[in-house]
């Protein structure tokens, strides 16, 4: 009976996370020591690196985090321990990579192994679980995101991680990285802005005209079933023809490859969530509120602007959140048709079998998508809280 109660006291998520952490520590390489960027490299387990002080400290904090995750019910204490462990993990990978790099070598590469990434994910989940249990206010969640972003920025700017292979790839491509980052964000936010301009009126029209609703939503749903690369390809021929035969189209940058087909495809993919959420949000408004407003003499447009849209806005914003996260991820594929963005590094890395270059494109993409989701979730919850 006592054993059963003890098992029940264990945090179920904690058991899974600790098991994953143990597997990562015991079975997966913490770092790969490579002679060059495409070599297979020598795998090093965390236990093999124990003589190093930073690894000893990390191991102690991993044990404390495991204990806190399994047995500690105090969420702020779990958050503090896990945050210290995350900082120790970043410091350890930086110092280990520096120690493993041969003096004066410019071609050797130190690549984080699967063990590092699993530990990073596990600790991140422990932190996320603690933040959820603390039940932070919406803007406190944004503040927490800013704090952890600052921790990452300090680690990067201090030079601690300069020996890592991904940072060496960045140092040789810093100007291109900045250019592609701007292109990636412009494509993502530009397609979102255009989708909002087109999708909101279309969603309102679908709400007002039920007969039109089914046809529009089914048509937009059909677009979602087309693979993104296939849609890019379908757009290349008509846009190329347009650029060849209409000088004005070519003058404003419309071509068969490049930004134009990528932007159009992203807008087409973005329309369904915005239109559907606009319809759902407007349907969720209590009809009696509209009737009361109409009885007071308000016109249909005044009811829409003053009542319907403010009440439906949280639902519409949820659709915008979906679109933004989706667009940030899909822009990477646009690199295949000359659209630019972080996908340039991903596909270059795949072509050269250089996984560090793949990470240079994948990591910032994940970061921007995750940050956008956290910020927009906070905005949505804040609006709902103020409305309540």
Secondary structure, 3 states (H helix, E strand, C coil): CHHHHHHHHCCHHHHHHHHHHHHHHHHCCCEEEECCCCCCCEEECHHHHCCCHHHHHHHHHHHHHHHHHHHCCCHHHHHHHHHHHHHHHHHHHHHHHHHHCCCCCCCCEEEECHHHHHHHHHHHHHHHHHHHHHCCCHHHHHHHHHHHHHHHHHHHHCCCCCCEHHHHHHHHCHHHHHHHHHHHHHHHHHHHHHHHHHHHHHHHHHHHCHHHHHHHHHHHHHHHCCCHHHHHHHHHHHHHHHHHHCHHHHHCCCCCCCHHHHHHHHHHHHHHHHHHHHHHHHHCCCHHHHHHHHHCCCCHHHHHHHHHHHHHHHHHHHHHHHHHHHHHHHHHHHHHHCCCCCHHHHHHHHHCCCHHHHHHHHHHHHHHHHHHHHHHHHHHHHHHHHHC
